[in-house]
Amino acid sequence: MPKRDEMAAPIGSQAHYLDGRYYDQAYRRRRHDVRFYAGLAVESGGPVLELGAGTARVAQAIAKEGIDIVCVEPMEPMLAQARERLARLPRQVRAHVELRKGNLESLRLRRRFPLVIAPFNVWMHLYTREQVERGFATVRHHLTRSGRFVFDVLLPDPISLARDPSRRYRGGEVPHPRNGVRYRYGEYFSYDPLTQIETIIMDFEHPEDAASSFCTPLTQRQFFPAELEALLHYNGFTIESHTGDFQGKPITAATESQVIVARLRRPYSRSSTSQ
Protein backbone atom coordinates (compact mmCIF):
# COMPACT_ATOMS: atom_id res chain seq x y z
CA MET A 1 0.00 0.00 0.00
CA PRO A 2 1.43 3.45 -0.90
CA LYS A 3 2.50 5.92 1.75
CA ARG A 4 -0.20 8.49 1.30
CA ASP A 5 1.15 10.78 4.02
CA GLU A 6 4.22 11.44 1.86
CA MET A 7 2.13 12.62 -1.08
CA ALA A 8 1.29 16.24 -0.31
CA ALA A 9 -0.99 18.47 -2.36
CA PRO A 10 1.80 20.01 -4.50
CA ILE A 11 2.81 16.54 -5.70
CA GLY A 12 -0.77 15.48 -6.22
CA SER A 13 -1.48 18.57 -8.30
CA GLN A 14 1.21 17.64 -10.83
CA ALA A 15 1.86 13.89 -10.94
CA HIS A 16 -1.26 13.02 -12.93
CA TYR A 17 -0.18 15.48 -15.63
CA LEU A 18 3.36 14.25 -16.23
CA ASP A 19 2.39 11.90 -19.07
CA GLY A 20 0.30 13.52 -21.77
CA ARG A 21 -0.12 10.33 -23.77
CA TYR A 22 -1.57 8.42 -20.84
CA TYR A 23 -3.79 11.38 -19.96
CA ASP A 24 -5.26 11.44 -23.46
CA GLN A 25 -5.83 7.69 -23.37
CA ALA A 26 -7.51 7.83 -19.96
CA TYR A 27 -10.00 10.51 -21.04
CA ARG A 28 -10.43 9.70 -24.71
CA ARG A 29 -14.15 8.97 -24.23
CA ARG A 30 -14.89 12.18 -22.35
CA ARG A 31 -16.75 14.26 -24.93
CA HIS A 32 -19.86 15.73 -23.28
CA ASP A 33 -17.97 18.64 -21.75
CA VAL A 34 -16.14 19.32 -25.02
CA ARG A 35 -19.40 19.89 -26.87
CA PHE A 36 -20.63 22.16 -24.08
CA TYR A 37 -17.59 24.42 -24.06
CA ALA A 38 -17.36 24.54 -27.85
CA GLY A 39 -20.99 25.67 -27.98
CA LEU A 40 -20.29 28.45 -25.47
CA ALA A 41 -17.29 29.56 -27.53
CA VAL A 42 -19.40 29.86 -30.67
CA GLU A 43 -22.07 31.75 -28.74
CA SER A 44 -19.48 34.20 -27.37
CA GLY A 45 -17.92 34.85 -30.78
CA GLY A 46 -14.47 34.58 -29.22
CA PRO A 47 -11.73 34.96 -28.44
CA VAL A 48 -11.68 32.49 -25.54
CA LEU A 49 -9.22 32.17 -22.65
CA GLU A 50 -8.83 28.64 -21.30
CA LEU A 51 -7.21 28.22 -17.88
CA GLY A 52 -5.68 24.78 -17.41
CA ALA A 53 -5.86 23.69 -21.04
CA GLY A 54 -4.24 20.29 -20.57
CA THR A 55 -3.61 18.56 -23.90
CA ALA A 56 -5.93 20.93 -25.83
CA ARG A 57 -8.79 18.44 -25.65
CA VAL A 58 -11.35 21.26 -25.43
CA ALA A 59 -9.34 23.85 -27.36
CA GLN A 60 -9.16 21.63 -30.43
CA ALA A 61 -12.96 21.51 -30.68
CA ILE A 62 -13.24 25.27 -30.22
CA ALA A 63 -10.62 25.92 -32.89
CA LYS A 64 -12.51 23.67 -35.31
CA GLU A 65 -15.45 26.05 -34.89
CA GLY A 66 -13.27 28.88 -36.17
CA ILE A 67 -12.93 30.56 -32.75
CA ASP A 68 -9.62 31.92 -31.49
CA ILE A 69 -8.52 30.51 -28.14
CA VAL A 70 -5.59 31.24 -25.83
CA CYS A 71 -4.66 28.10 -23.88
CA VAL A 72 -2.77 28.47 -20.60
CA GLU A 73 -1.27 25.35 -19.03
CA PRO A 74 1.43 25.03 -16.34
CA MET A 75 2.63 21.48 -17.11
CA GLU A 76 5.12 21.05 -19.96
CA PRO A 77 4.19 17.37 -20.65
CA MET A 78 0.62 18.43 -21.25
CA LEU A 79 1.71 21.24 -23.55
CA ALA A 80 3.93 18.82 -25.48
CA GLN A 81 0.97 16.49 -26.02
CA ALA A 82 -1.17 19.49 -27.00
CA ARG A 83 1.37 20.47 -29.65
CA GLU A 84 1.38 16.91 -30.96
CA ARG A 85 -2.42 16.86 -31.05
CA LEU A 86 -2.66 20.22 -32.82
CA ALA A 87 0.02 19.27 -35.34
CA ARG A 88 -2.41 16.71 -36.78
CA LEU A 89 -5.00 19.40 -37.52
CA PRO A 90 -5.26 21.47 -40.71
CA ARG A 91 -3.20 24.66 -40.68
CA GLN A 92 -6.27 26.89 -40.72
CA VAL A 93 -7.52 25.22 -37.52
CA ARG A 94 -4.16 25.37 -35.76
CA ALA A 95 -4.01 29.09 -36.48
CA HIS A 96 -6.87 29.65 -34.02
CA VAL A 97 -4.92 28.19 -31.05
CA GLU A 98 -2.27 29.95 -28.99
CA LEU A 99 -0.52 27.78 -26.40
CA ARG A 100 1.10 29.48 -23.43
CA LYS A 101 2.87 28.02 -20.41
CA GLY A 102 1.62 29.76 -17.28
CA ASN A 103 0.00 29.52 -13.88
CA LEU A 104 -3.62 30.61 -13.61
CA GLU A 105 -2.96 32.21 -10.21
CA SER A 106 -0.48 34.73 -11.60
CA LEU A 107 -1.45 35.04 -15.27
CA ARG A 108 -1.85 38.63 -16.48
CA LEU A 109 -2.31 39.08 -20.22
CA ARG A 110 -2.87 42.50 -21.76
CA ARG A 111 -6.23 41.62 -23.25
CA ARG A 112 -9.75 40.72 -22.22
CA PHE A 113 -12.06 37.95 -23.34
CA PRO A 114 -15.84 37.55 -23.59
CA LEU A 115 -15.43 33.97 -22.38
CA VAL A 116 -13.01 32.53 -19.82
CA ILE A 117 -13.23 28.79 -19.17
CA ALA A 118 -11.63 26.33 -16.75
CA PRO A 119 -12.86 22.88 -17.79
CA PHE A 120 -12.59 19.46 -16.17
CA ASN A 121 -11.96 20.18 -12.49
CA VAL A 122 -9.16 22.71 -12.94
CA TRP A 123 -10.50 24.75 -10.01
CA MET A 124 -10.09 21.68 -7.77
CA HIS A 125 -6.32 22.27 -7.87
CA LEU A 126 -6.75 25.52 -5.95
CA TYR A 127 -6.41 24.19 -2.43
CA THR A 128 -6.46 27.21 -0.12
CA ARG A 129 -8.63 30.30 0.17
CA GLU A 130 -5.70 32.43 -1.00
CA GLN A 131 -5.20 30.29 -4.11
CA VAL A 132 -8.91 30.43 -4.92
CA GLU A 133 -8.91 34.21 -4.55
CA ARG A 134 -5.90 34.55 -6.84
CA GLY A 135 -7.65 32.37 -9.40
CA PHE A 136 -10.76 34.54 -9.33
CA ALA A 137 -8.59 37.66 -9.58
CA THR A 138 -7.08 36.26 -12.76
CA VAL A 139 -10.54 35.72 -14.22
CA ARG A 140 -11.65 39.24 -13.29
CA HIS A 141 -8.52 40.69 -14.88
CA HIS A 142 -9.22 39.01 -18.23
CA LEU A 143 -13.01 39.12 -18.49
CA THR A 144 -14.87 41.76 -20.48
CA ARG A 145 -17.65 43.64 -18.68
CA SER A 146 -20.37 41.44 -20.14
CA GLY A 147 -18.23 38.31 -20.40
CA ARG A 148 -18.85 34.95 -18.79
CA PHE A 149 -16.65 32.71 -16.65
CA VAL A 150 -17.56 29.03 -17.01
CA PHE A 151 -16.05 26.09 -15.15
CA ASP A 152 -16.92 22.70 -13.74
CA VAL A 153 -15.95 20.82 -10.59
CA LEU A 154 -17.07 17.55 -9.08
CA LEU A 155 -19.95 17.49 -6.62
CA PRO A 156 -18.63 16.16 -3.29
CA ASP A 157 -20.15 12.80 -2.43
CA PRO A 158 -20.24 12.27 1.37
CA ILE A 159 -20.39 8.49 0.97
CA SER A 160 -17.44 8.52 -1.37
CA LEU A 161 -15.42 10.83 0.87
CA ALA A 162 -15.93 8.44 3.79
CA ARG A 163 -14.26 5.50 2.03
CA ASP A 164 -11.78 3.36 3.95
CA PRO A 165 -8.30 4.81 3.17
CA SER A 166 -6.68 1.40 3.68
CA ARG A 167 -8.82 -0.36 1.10
CA ARG A 168 -7.72 -0.80 -2.50
CA TYR A 169 -10.63 -0.33 -4.90
CA ARG A 170 -10.08 -2.47 -7.96
CA GLY A 171 -10.47 -0.96 -11.41
CA GLY A 172 -9.63 -3.74 -13.86
CA GLU A 173 -6.69 -3.76 -16.26
CA VAL A 174 -5.26 -0.63 -17.84
CA PRO A 175 -2.90 -0.75 -20.86
CA HIS A 176 -0.21 1.90 -20.66
CA PRO A 177 0.62 3.65 -23.97
CA ARG A 178 4.31 4.01 -23.11
CA ASN A 179 5.12 0.30 -22.89
CA GLY A 180 1.95 -1.61 -23.76
CA VAL A 181 1.87 -3.37 -20.38
CA ARG A 182 -1.58 -4.12 -19.01
CA TYR A 183 -1.36 -3.02 -15.38
CA ARG A 184 -3.78 -4.19 -12.68
CA TYR A 185 -5.33 -0.88 -11.75
CA GLY A 186 -6.70 0.13 -8.37
CA GLU A 187 -7.32 3.25 -6.32
CA TYR A 188 -6.98 4.34 -2.69
CA PHE A 189 -8.97 7.29 -1.33
CA SER A 190 -8.44 9.52 1.68
CA TYR A 191 -10.15 12.76 2.66
CA ASP A 192 -9.13 15.55 5.03
CA PRO A 193 -12.33 17.22 6.30
CA LEU A 194 -10.40 20.25 7.56
CA THR A 195 -8.79 21.21 4.25
CA GLN A 196 -11.54 19.54 2.16
CA ILE A 197 -8.84 17.88 0.08
CA GLU A 198 -9.31 14.36 -1.22
CA THR A 199 -6.25 12.37 -2.21
CA ILE A 200 -6.61 9.60 -4.75
CA ILE A 201 -3.72 7.21 -5.19
CA MET A 202 -3.87 5.57 -8.62
CA ASP A 203 -2.10 2.24 -8.19
CA PHE A 204 -0.62 0.51 -11.24
CA GLU A 205 0.41 -3.06 -10.40
CA HIS A 206 2.70 -4.72 -12.95
CA PRO A 207 1.42 -8.24 -13.76
CA GLU A 208 4.89 -9.83 -13.61
CA ASP A 209 7.43 -7.46 -12.06
CA ALA A 210 6.48 -5.91 -8.71
CA ALA A 211 9.45 -3.52 -8.94
CA SER A 212 7.88 -1.99 -12.06
CA SER A 213 4.62 -1.17 -10.28
CA PHE A 214 3.99 2.48 -9.52
CA CYS A 215 1.53 4.91 -7.96
CA THR A 216 0.28 8.31 -9.10
CA PRO A 217 -1.27 10.69 -6.55
CA LEU A 218 -4.05 13.12 -7.42
CA THR A 219 -5.25 15.72 -4.92
CA GLN A 220 -8.52 17.58 -5.43
CA ARG A 221 -10.11 20.32 -3.34
CA GLN A 222 -13.79 19.55 -2.80
CA PHE A 223 -16.24 22.44 -3.29
CA PHE A 224 -19.78 22.20 -1.94
CA PRO A 225 -22.49 24.07 -3.89
CA ALA A 226 -23.34 26.71 -1.26
CA GLU A 227 -19.64 27.24 -0.64
CA LEU A 228 -19.05 27.89 -4.34
CA GLU A 229 -21.88 30.39 -4.41
CA ALA A 230 -20.35 32.29 -1.49
CA LEU A 231 -16.83 32.19 -2.95
CA LEU A 232 -18.03 33.54 -6.27
CA HIS A 233 -20.11 36.27 -4.60
CA TYR A 234 -17.34 37.54 -2.37
CA ASN A 235 -14.88 37.51 -5.28
CA GLY A 236 -17.01 39.76 -7.47
CA PHE A 237 -19.18 37.35 -9.45
CA THR A 238 -22.85 36.58 -9.81
CA ILE A 239 -24.03 33.13 -10.85
CA GLU A 240 -26.01 32.90 -14.07
CA SER A 241 -26.53 29.15 -13.79
CA HIS A 242 -25.34 26.36 -11.50
CA THR A 243 -26.37 22.98 -12.88
CA GLY A 244 -25.69 19.30 -12.34
CA ASP A 245 -24.44 18.40 -15.80
CA PHE A 246 -23.54 19.85 -19.20
CA GLN A 247 -27.15 19.66 -20.42
CA GLY A 248 -28.48 21.97 -17.72
CA LYS A 249 -30.09 19.42 -15.40
CA PRO A 250 -30.46 20.40 -11.73
CA ILE A 251 -28.06 19.25 -9.04
CA THR A 252 -29.22 16.08 -7.28
CA ALA A 253 -27.68 13.41 -5.08
CA ALA A 254 -26.72 11.57 -8.27
CA THR A 255 -24.90 14.55 -9.80
CA GLU A 256 -21.26 14.03 -10.81
CA SER A 257 -20.22 17.50 -11.96
CA GLN A 258 -21.30 20.99 -11.01
CA VAL A 259 -21.29 23.31 -14.01
CA ILE A 260 -21.13 27.02 -13.20
CA VAL A 261 -21.73 29.97 -15.51
CA ALA A 262 -20.86 33.29 -13.82
CA ARG A 263 -20.57 36.96 -14.71
CA LEU A 264 -18.90 39.93 -13.07
CA ARG A 265 -21.13 41.39 -10.40
CA ARG A 266 -22.07 45.04 -10.75
CA PRO A 267 -21.09 47.43 -9.37
CA TYR A 268 -17.47 46.32 -9.38
CA SER A 269 -14.10 48.02 -9.53
CA ARG A 270 -11.50 47.36 -12.21
CA SER A 271 -8.85 48.67 -9.80
CA SER A 272 -9.05 45.43 -7.85
CA THR A 273 -8.01 43.45 -10.94
CA SER A 274 -4.69 45.16 -11.48
CA GLN A 275 -2.93 43.76 -8.42
C-alpha positions as CSV (number, residue, x, y, z in Angstrom):
1,M,0.0,0.0,0.0
2,P,1.4,3.5,-0.9
3,K,2.5,5.9,1.7
4,R,-0.2,8.5,1.3
5,D,1.2,10.8,4.0
6,E,4.2,11.4,1.9
7,M,2.1,12.6,-1.1
8,A,1.3,16.2,-0.3
9,A,-1.0,18.5,-2.4
10,P,1.8,20.0,-4.5
11,I,2.8,16.5,-5.7
12,G,-0.8,15.5,-6.2
13,S,-1.5,18.6,-8.3
14,Q,1.2,17.6,-10.8
15,A,1.9,13.9,-10.9
16,H,-1.3,13.0,-12.9
17,Y,-0.2,15.5,-15.6
18,L,3.4,14.2,-16.2
19,D,2.4,11.9,-19.1
20,G,0.3,13.5,-21.8
21,R,-0.1,10.3,-23.8
22,Y,-1.6,8.4,-20.8
23,Y,-3.8,11.4,-20.0
24,D,-5.3,11.4,-23.5
25,Q,-5.8,7.7,-23.4
26,A,-7.5,7.8,-20.0
27,Y,-10.0,10.5,-21.0
28,R,-10.4,9.7,-24.7
29,R,-14.2,9.0,-24.2
30,R,-14.9,12.2,-22.3
31,R,-16.8,14.3,-24.9
32,H,-19.9,15.7,-23.3
33,D,-18.0,18.6,-21.8
34,V,-16.1,19.3,-25.0
35,R,-19.4,19.9,-26.9
36,F,-20.6,22.2,-24.1
37,Y,-17.6,24.4,-24.1
38,A,-17.4,24.5,-27.8
39,G,-21.0,25.7,-28.0
40,L,-20.3,28.4,-25.5
41,A,-17.3,29.6,-27.5
42,V,-19.4,29.9,-30.7
43,E,-22.1,31.7,-28.7
44,S,-19.5,34.2,-27.4
45,G,-17.9,34.8,-30.8
46,G,-14.5,34.6,-29.2
47,P,-11.7,35.0,-28.4
48,V,-11.7,32.5,-25.5
49,L,-9.2,32.2,-22.7
50,E,-8.8,28.6,-21.3
51,L,-7.2,28.2,-17.9
52,G,-5.7,24.8,-17.4
53,A,-5.9,23.7,-21.0
54,G,-4.2,20.3,-20.6
55,T,-3.6,18.6,-23.9
56,A,-5.9,20.9,-25.8
57,R,-8.8,18.4,-25.6
58,V,-11.3,21.3,-25.4
59,A,-9.3,23.9,-27.4
60,Q,-9.2,21.6,-30.4
61,A,-13.0,21.5,-30.7
62,I,-13.2,25.3,-30.2
63,A,-10.6,25.9,-32.9
64,K,-12.5,23.7,-35.3
65,E,-15.5,26.0,-34.9
66,G,-13.3,28.9,-36.2
67,I,-12.9,30.6,-32.8
68,D,-9.6,31.9,-31.5
69,I,-8.5,30.5,-28.1
70,V,-5.6,31.2,-25.8
71,C,-4.7,28.1,-23.9
72,V,-2.8,28.5,-20.6
73,E,-1.3,25.3,-19.0
74,P,1.4,25.0,-16.3
75,M,2.6,21.5,-17.1
76,E,5.1,21.1,-20.0
77,P,4.2,17.4,-20.6
78,M,0.6,18.4,-21.2
79,L,1.7,21.2,-23.6
80,A,3.9,18.8,-25.5
81,Q,1.0,16.5,-26.0
82,A,-1.2,19.5,-27.0
83,R,1.4,20.5,-29.7
84,E,1.4,16.9,-31.0
85,R,-2.4,16.9,-31.0
86,L,-2.7,20.2,-32.8
87,A,0.0,19.3,-35.3
88,R,-2.4,16.7,-36.8
89,L,-5.0,19.4,-37.5
90,P,-5.3,21.5,-40.7
91,R,-3.2,24.7,-40.7
92,Q,-6.3,26.9,-40.7
93,V,-7.5,25.2,-37.5
94,R,-4.2,25.4,-35.8
95,A,-4.0,29.1,-36.5
96,H,-6.9,29.6,-34.0
97,V,-4.9,28.2,-31.1
98,E,-2.3,30.0,-29.0
99,L,-0.5,27.8,-26.4
100,R,1.1,29.5,-23.4
101,K,2.9,28.0,-20.4
102,G,1.6,29.8,-17.3
103,N,0.0,29.5,-13.9
104,L,-3.6,30.6,-13.6
105,E,-3.0,32.2,-10.2
106,S,-0.5,34.7,-11.6
107,L,-1.5,35.0,-15.3
108,R,-1.8,38.6,-16.5
109,L,-2.3,39.1,-20.2
110,R,-2.9,42.5,-21.8
111,R,-6.2,41.6,-23.2
112,R,-9.7,40.7,-22.2
113,F,-12.1,38.0,-23.3
114,P,-15.8,37.5,-23.6
115,L,-15.4,34.0,-22.4
116,V,-13.0,32.5,-19.8
117,I,-13.2,28.8,-19.2
118,A,-11.6,26.3,-16.8
119,P,-12.9,22.9,-17.8
120,F,-12.6,19.5,-16.2
121,N,-12.0,20.2,-12.5
122,V,-9.2,22.7,-12.9
123,W,-10.5,24.7,-10.0
124,M,-10.1,21.7,-7.8
125,H,-6.3,22.3,-7.9
126,L,-6.7,25.5,-5.9
127,Y,-6.4,24.2,-2.4
128,T,-6.5,27.2,-0.1
129,R,-8.6,30.3,0.2
130,E,-5.7,32.4,-1.0
131,Q,-5.2,30.3,-4.1
132,V,-8.9,30.4,-4.9
133,E,-8.9,34.2,-4.5
134,R,-5.9,34.6,-6.8
135,G,-7.6,32.4,-9.4
136,F,-10.8,34.5,-9.3
137,A,-8.6,37.7,-9.6
138,T,-7.1,36.3,-12.8
139,V,-10.5,35.7,-14.2
140,R,-11.7,39.2,-13.3
141,H,-8.5,40.7,-14.9
142,H,-9.2,39.0,-18.2
143,L,-13.0,39.1,-18.5
144,T,-14.9,41.8,-20.5
145,R,-17.6,43.6,-18.7
146,S,-20.4,41.4,-20.1
147,G,-18.2,38.3,-20.4
148,R,-18.9,34.9,-18.8
149,F,-16.7,32.7,-16.7
150,V,-17.6,29.0,-17.0
151,F,-16.1,26.1,-15.2
152,D,-16.9,22.7,-13.7
153,V,-15.9,20.8,-10.6
154,L,-17.1,17.6,-9.1
155,L,-19.9,17.5,-6.6
156,P,-18.6,16.2,-3.3
157,D,-20.2,12.8,-2.4
158,P,-20.2,12.3,1.4
159,I,-20.4,8.5,1.0
160,S,-17.4,8.5,-1.4
161,L,-15.4,10.8,0.9
162,A,-15.9,8.4,3.8
163,R,-14.3,5.5,2.0
164,D,-11.8,3.4,3.9
165,P,-8.3,4.8,3.2
166,S,-6.7,1.4,3.7
167,R,-8.8,-0.4,1.1
168,R,-7.7,-0.8,-2.5
169,Y,-10.6,-0.3,-4.9
170,R,-10.1,-2.5,-8.0
171,G,-10.5,-1.0,-11.4
172,G,-9.6,-3.7,-13.9
173,E,-6.7,-3.8,-16.3
174,V,-5.3,-0.6,-17.8
175,P,-2.9,-0.8,-20.9
176,H,-0.2,1.9,-20.7
177,P,0.6,3.7,-24.0
178,R,4.3,4.0,-23.1
179,N,5.1,0.3,-22.9
180,G,1.9,-1.6,-23.8
181,V,1.9,-3.4,-20.4
182,R,-1.6,-4.1,-19.0
183,Y,-1.4,-3.0,-15.4
184,R,-3.8,-4.2,-12.7
185,Y,-5.3,-0.9,-11.8
186,G,-6.7,0.1,-8.4
187,E,-7.3,3.3,-6.3
188,Y,-7.0,4.3,-2.7
189,F,-9.0,7.3,-1.3
190,S,-8.4,9.5,1.7
191,Y,-10.2,12.8,2.7
192,D,-9.1,15.5,5.0
193,P,-12.3,17.2,6.3
194,L,-10.4,20.3,7.6
195,T,-8.8,21.2,4.2
196,Q,-11.5,19.5,2.2
197,I,-8.8,17.9,0.1
198,E,-9.3,14.4,-1.2
199,T,-6.2,12.4,-2.2
200,I,-6.6,9.6,-4.8
201,I,-3.7,7.2,-5.2
202,M,-3.9,5.6,-8.6
203,D,-2.1,2.2,-8.2
204,F,-0.6,0.5,-11.2
205,E,0.4,-3.1,-10.4
206,H,2.7,-4.7,-13.0
207,P,1.4,-8.2,-13.8
208,E,4.9,-9.8,-13.6
209,D,7.4,-7.5,-12.1
210,A,6.5,-5.9,-8.7
211,A,9.4,-3.5,-8.9
212,S,7.9,-2.0,-12.1
213,S,4.6,-1.2,-10.3
214,F,4.0,2.5,-9.5
215,C,1.5,4.9,-8.0
216,T,0.3,8.3,-9.1
217,P,-1.3,10.7,-6.5
218,L,-4.1,13.1,-7.4
219,T,-5.2,15.7,-4.9
220,Q,-8.5,17.6,-5.4
221,R,-10.1,20.3,-3.3
222,Q,-13.8,19.6,-2.8
223,F,-16.2,22.4,-3.3
224,F,-19.8,22.2,-1.9
225,P,-22.5,24.1,-3.9
226,A,-23.3,26.7,-1.3
227,E,-19.6,27.2,-0.6
228,L,-19.0,27.9,-4.3
229,E,-21.9,30.4,-4.4
230,A,-20.3,32.3,-1.5
231,L,-16.8,32.2,-3.0
232,L,-18.0,33.5,-6.3
233,H,-20.1,36.3,-4.6
234,Y,-17.3,37.5,-2.4
235,N,-14.9,37.5,-5.3
236,G,-17.0,39.8,-7.5
237,F,-19.2,37.3,-9.5
238,T,-22.8,36.6,-9.8
239,I,-24.0,33.1,-10.9
240,E,-26.0,32.9,-14.1
241,S,-26.5,29.1,-13.8
242,H,-25.3,26.4,-11.5
243,T,-26.4,23.0,-12.9
244,G,-25.7,19.3,-12.3
245,D,-24.4,18.4,-15.8
246,F,-23.5,19.8,-19.2
247,Q,-27.1,19.7,-20.4
248,G,-28.5,22.0,-17.7
249,K,-30.1,19.4,-15.4
250,P,-30.5,20.4,-11.7
251,I,-28.1,19.3,-9.0
252,T,-29.2,16.1,-7.3
253,A,-27.7,13.4,-5.1
254,A,-26.7,11.6,-8.3
255,T,-24.9,14.6,-9.8
256,E,-21.3,14.0,-10.8
257,S,-20.2,17.5,-12.0
258,Q,-21.3,21.0,-11.0
259,V,-21.3,23.3,-14.0
260,I,-21.1,27.0,-13.2
261,V,-21.7,30.0,-15.5
262,A,-20.9,33.3,-13.8
263,R,-20.6,37.0,-14.7
264,L,-18.9,39.9,-13.1
265,R,-21.1,41.4,-10.4
266,R,-22.1,45.0,-10.8
267,P,-21.1,47.4,-9.4
268,Y,-17.5,46.3,-9.4
269,S,-14.1,48.0,-9.5
270,R,-11.5,47.4,-12.2
271,S,-8.8,48.7,-9.8
272,S,-9.1,45.4,-7.8
273,T,-8.0,43.4,-10.9
274,S,-4.7,45.2,-11.5
275,Q,-2.9,43.8,-8.4
